[in-house]
């Protein structure tokens, strides 16, 4: 349950946010000047955000200053350094684990205090927001953040290659077993040299695939109270074994660095890729085949982890905090969240926005996208433990990558990664 008022319930903890101290009510952000919003949006996403902010500023005397840090890692480092110096921005994108650090540190204000009053949200307005968005933004019963750029992962298919391989493009894989079978059927090695000219699947090496497989297999990344990892379970081993079969052992997947897997798909040499709902914004205008969009194939459960960030408001003066909230509220109103979703592929914050003309046009022009978005109703929240951001990187670096490089077996890789990730969780507790 969300409390509508209150102050940080957690005491200031030494060492929180890598040793950073609370910004309190002083510092640079308490000075007069524009409200500052730090984010990591770039490319078409950044252009859409800039246009929205420009519209917001056109209605106000004091413009909001929107600054992109380019990458999430840079944004994280910039926030930590600014908090340490006593001059954070007024608003910033944050992953749940970052928010947990900032809450413990006393650097951010609870948004519950803004929900009531003439500039708050009515009960009807709150009910219009997808419940999982409020769940991910709530910690200790208090709303500390607000959804900003949430997304789901989906399956993109080359429908032309499906047809050429004798497959029905209207029947993409819906189960793990179908996923492997269709990937093999889409793989073509014309000269028999062991190097296919066409791959059924392409992927980068990423923890994003594994984390969805483990929850689909009935497992968890962390235990229930998020004090220790749980990915080294039988469910986790099975998930990584399947991932290894799908992406490595079957010979039907092209593994690549960075976003080369997406380029191979756009070039028409790959039948399927997994990607974010946002990937469509980067692929548009770059392919000449019949594109399909579908939900992720399901395991024992038809679910996945919700991806993306939220925004927080840093402690400053009452006036600056209130002005920061005005922007957050404006950005997530039905018109703006529908436009943001239609232009970027991020999920509209409000249910009603799905029927907004902008979203309806987007969905009508991209068959399958509505079904992909409906995965939100079955999605699960990301872990919020303060040490999990580092722990997740450890899982990718110490388990996922070496297993897919063929250097270690899943059981041993997950065990070793669990030891290191548990240490991060203990340090953040």
N, C-alpha and C positions, 0 to 999 in steps of 0.2 A: 504494500500500500504506500502511496506517495503522501508524505507529510507536506502540507502547504506552507509551512513556516518553520523557522528554526535556524540554528547555527551549526557549524561543523561539530559532529558528535565525537570525532576521533581526536585525541590529543595530538599536539605537535610531536612528531617523532624524530629523534636525531637520526640523521642519515637518510631521511626520506628524500626521494627524487635525487638519488646519488649525492646526498650530502647538501642539498640546496636548502636555503632558509626561506621562511615565509616572506612574501612581499608586503604583507600587512596592508595598511592603508596609505603608506607613503610611497616614495619612489617616483620614477619618471612617469608612470601611467596616471599618477594623480595630478600632474601638471595640466594646464590648459592645452588644448590641441585636439586634433581629430581623434575620433574613436578608431583604434587600430585593430584590424582583423588579420591574423596570420594564418596561412593555409599552405597546402602543397599541391594545389591544382595547377595543371599545365595543359598545353595543347587545346583541343576543343573544349575540354572541361574548364580550363582557365578562362577561355574566351567567353563562355557562357556565364561564368560567375562574374566576370568583369562587367558584362552587359547588364546583368541583374543589379549589381551594385551601382552602376551608373544611373539606372532608373530610380533606385532608392535615393541616391544623392540628389537627383533632380527635384525631389519633393521636399528637401530639407535645406536649412541654412548652413548647418555644420556637416560637411561631407564625411563619410566614413572612409578611412584609408585602408585599402585592401592590398596586402603584400603576400606574394607567393614565394615560398622557400624552395620550390621546385621538387623536392623529394621529402618523403616522410622522415627519413633519417636526419636530414638537415633541419627539418622543422622541430623534431624532438630535441636536437642539440641546441638549437636557437632558443627554444622555450626554457630549457634548463639553465642556459647561460643567463638569459634575461631575468629569470626568477632569482638566481643567485646574486645578480647585480641590483635587484630591487626595482627593475623596470620592465615587467612583462607587458605584452599587449593587453588590450581590453577583452578580446575574443580570440580563441584559437581552436583549430581542429585538434582533436585528441582521440587516440584509441582508448578503450576502456581501462587498460592497465596504466596508461599515462594519467587518466583522470583519477584513478585510485591513488597514485602518488601525490598528485596535486591536492586531493582532498585531505590526505594525511598530513600534508605539508602546510595546510591552511592557506593555500595560495588562491583558491577559487571560492566563489560564493554559491550557496545552494539556490537553484533556480525555483525551488518551491515557493520562495518568498515573493516571486513575481507573478505567480499564477492567479492570485486574487486581485480584485480592484479593477478600475476602469481600463487598465492596460494589460490585464491578465487574460486568462483563457476561461471561457464558460465551461460548465460541465459537458455541454453538447460538443464544444470544440475539442475538449480532451478526449471524448469518446470517439471522435473522428480520427484520432491518431492511432495507428496500428499499435496494439498493446505491447508487442515485442520491442518496439522502439523505446517505449517508456521503461520497460524492464531493463534494457541494456543501459539506460541512462541513470538508473536508480541504484544507489549504493547505501546500505544501512537504513533503508526505508526513506531516504531523502533523494529528491531529484537534483542531481548535481550537473547534469549536462542535457543537451537536446540533440535529437538526431539531425545529421547534416547530409552525409553522402553514404547512405547504406545501399548495399547491392546484394544480389544473389548470383551464384555461378550457374551457368547453363551450358548446354551442348550446342555447338554450331556445326552444321552439316553442309556438305556440298551435294545438293540433291541431284545434280547431273551425274556425279560419280556413282551415286547410289543406283541410278537407273542403268548406267553402263555396266554395273556389276550385277545386274539382275535383282537388285533390292528395291523394295518399295520406299520411296523417299518420304511417304507419309507415315511410315512406321519406323522411326528412329529407335535405338535401343532403350528399353525401359527397365532392364534388370542388369545386374553385373554379368551374368552369363551371356546375355544378348550383346552386351558391350564388347566382350572379347570375340564372340563369334562374328559379329558384323565388322569389327576392325580387321579380322583375318580375311574376310571375304573381300574387303575393299583394298587389300594389299596386293600389288601386282609386281612380280619379278619376271619380266618378259624374257630376258636372256638367261635366266637361271644362274646368275653369278652370285646370288646371295645378297645383292644390293637392290632392293626394290626401286623401280622407277616411280611407283605410286604407293604411298603408305595409307593404311586405314586410319591412323591416328598420329597426331604430333603433340608434343608437350615439352615444356620446360621442366626442369627439376625444381619442384616447389612443394612446400608443406601444405599448401592450400588443397591439393588433391587428397593427401593423406588425412587431413583433419575432417574432411567430409566423409571419407570412407569409414573412418573409425566410428563416427556417430551413426552412420547408416548401418554399421555392424553391431549397434547396441552398446558401443563403448563410450569412453569419455577421455578427454585430454587431461583433466584434473579431477581429483576426488571431489566429493560433494561440497565440502567446506573450503575447497581450493587451497589447501595447505600442502598438498603433495601431488605429484603427477600420477596419472592413471593410464597413460598411453602405452605403457609396457605390459599391458594385460593380454590375455588370450585374444580378446577382440582386436586389440591393436596389432598383434602379430599377424592375425588373419588378414587384417586390412592392408598391412604392408606387404604381405605375401601376394595378395591379389594385385596390388599396385605394381609389384615387381613382375608378375606374370603379364599384366596388361601392357606395361610400358617397356619391359626389357626382354623377358624370356620368349614371348610369342613372336618376336621379330616383325610385328605389325605397327610399331610405333617409331616415329622419328624423334629422338631426343635432341634438344638443342639448347643453346644458351640464350638468355634474354628473351626477346620477342621474335626470334627467328622462326620459331614454330608457327607463329601467326602469319608471318610472311610466306612460308611454304604453303599454308592453307590458302591464302589469298591468291597465290600463283596457280592454284588448281592442282597441286600435286599431293594433296592430303584430303582424306574423306571427312574427318571429324577433328574438332578440337574442343577442349573445355575452355571456358573463359568467363569473365565477369559479364553481367548484363551491360556493363559500361563498355566492354570491348567493341560493341557494335558502333559506337561513336568514332572509334579509331579505324574501323574497317570500312566504313561507308565510302563509296566511290572508288574503292581499290580492288574490286573483284568483278568478274564478268560472268559468273555462273549463278545458278539458282540457289540462293542461300536459304538454309533451314535453321530454325531456332527451336530448341526443345528443352524440357527440364532435364536435370541430371538423371542418369540411370540410377535406380534405387537398389539398395541392398536389402537386409532384413527390415529396415525402416526406410520410408521415403521422406528423408529429411536432409538438412545441411545446416552449416553454421552461417549465420548472418555475417556479412562482411561490411567493412567501411568504418567511418569515424563519426564522432559526435562533436559538438562544440561546447566549450566551457566559457564562463565569464570570470575574469580575474578580479580579486578584491582590489578596490580602489576607493573612489568617493561614491556616495549614494547617487549623485547625478550621473557619473560616468557609467556606473553599473546599470542604472535605469535606461540610459541611452543605448547601451550594448544590448539589453534585453529587447528594446524596441526593434532593433535590426533582426534579432533572432526570431522574434514573433512575426515580423513582416515576411522574412524569407520563407517561413514555414506555413504561411497562409495558403489557402487552396490555389489561388492564381499563380503564386510564385513557385510553390512546390511542384505544381503540374508542369510549368514551363521548364523548371530545372530537370525534372524527370524526363520530359519529352526531348530535351536537347542533349542530355548526357547519358541516359540509361540508368541513372540512379533511381531508386525507388521513391515515389512520392511519399511524403510523410503522412499524408491524410488519405483515408479511404475514398472520400468524395472526389479527390483529384483524379482518380482513375477514370471518371466519367467527364472530366473537363475536356473541352474541344481539342486542346493541344495534345493531351494524352490519347484521346480517342483516335486522332489522326495518326499518331505515332504507332499505335497498336494495329490499326487497320492496314497500315503500309508495311508492317512486318509480321506476317503470319507466324504464330507460335510464340510471339513475345508475351502475350497475355498469359499463356499457360506457364511460361518461364517465371513471370512475375508472381504468379499464384503460389510459387514455392515459398513465398514469404509467410503464408499461413501455416506452413509446416516447419519453418526454420527454428533454429535454436540460437540462444545468445552466445557470444564469445565469452571466454573466461575473463574475469575482472581482476584477478590477483596481481598485485603490484610487480611481482617478479616475472610475470608470464610473457611480457614482450621479449625479454631476453631469453626466457625459456623456450619460446616458440622458435627463435632463431637457432638455438642449440639443437632443437629437434630436427630442423632442416639440415643444419650443417653436420651434425654428428650421427644422424641416422638416415634420413631420406637420401641425401646425396651419396654417401658411401655405398648404400645398398643398391641404388640405381647405377652406380659405377661398377658394380659387381665385386666390390672389395670386401664386403662383410655380409653375413646372413642377418635377416630381420630381427631374430630373437636377441642376438648379441648387440646389434646396433641400438635397439630400443633400450636395452638394459643400461648401456653405457651413457646414452643420452639422458635417461631418466636420472641417473646419479648427478649429472651436472645441472640439469634443470631443477632438480630438487634443491640443490645448493642455492640457486638463484631465488627460488621461492622462499627459502628460509631467510636469506639475506634481506628480502623485501618485506618480511612479516613484521 
